[in-house]
């Protein structure tokens, strides 16, 4: 597995990777090669029988990137000598080099696309001829939503190489709770039992649109709705993070006298607890692949208000059936949808129940792991590559 980061450094994509490794541990021997922003974490370690090699990414200047690339490729070559398949999560300049090196070494590559508009084949093809050539060297592509499948067709990638494997959810971890348990969790987190809780999960970037949500929420609260909003995600430093967004939200909430109703959590290992205590989940992002947090919120029985991204969110959120959709950046529709849910407990319960059932039917992680294993098997069969048969 080649990933951007690996726990304890987290993002949605790597949590899917970690869950997959756990689900297939009895069938596949995994190793992980990843980056890290923590200099003391670099090196190779065996953690719960999983070999994890972390390469320090350092600063973002040109020299640091060059040093990182050399170290990364060195580690990759050492690791790839003893593997049968290289599974790469997300396409980037760094990962394009990994694809090239894997093919030079005769190792088949599975490329999992992660962000539509960034690493789907059409976007890569438009961006660079060289990157497109490297992208094409993969033996198999995993598409996590229908938009990626359509992009593969449009870009001319062989149909046999494209596999639809959506993201999965641990439906036991992310599950609804009864009212008594919900009260207990709210109390444990120091929240008022009378407050309706709106939840946002995602780093503070302009594409994730936390400021859009905050502005809409503030107007609704000022109209008389008793509601607290919780923002969970990096808001000071990190890839794509714009710290100014969090500062502006904090300053504005103070001016409005709403600071006690705005809670910011930089990072948590108990995201499922926040989903259990929340009443509504909002995801206003304008660029996604298949947002894990939406699936996790749905699995937790939360009604979700989500940006309508064709081929990405509109197939998991059926408007007014398994959640609510609103046009990109449309404050008016977002506000209308959010206010309906905040003022109507029965509607929250109806949509939340439907959302939970949808995830149980289509996104249980056990099913997703089986689909991924089928990709591995097909690749071994077609390439004849297997070093360590079990």
Secondary structure, DSSP 8 states (H G I E B T S, - for coil): -B-S--TTS--HHHHHHHHHHHHTTTT---EEEEEES-GGG-EEEEETTEEEEEEE---SSHHHHHHHHHHHHHHHHHHHTT-SEEEEES--HHHHHHHHHHHHTT-EEEEE---TTTTSHHHHHHH-HHHHHHHTT-SEEEESSHHHHHHHHHHT--GGGEEE----B-TTTS----HHHHHHHHHHTT--TT-EEEEEES---TTTTHHHHHHHHHHHHHTT--EEEEEES--SSSTT--HHHHHHHHHHHHHHT-GGGEEEES--S-HHHHHHH-SEEEE--S--SS-HHHHHHHHTT-EEEEE--TTTTTTT--BTTTBEEE-TT-HHHHHHHHHHHHH-HHHHHHHHHHHHHHHHHH-BHHHHHHHHHHHHHHHHHHH---SS--
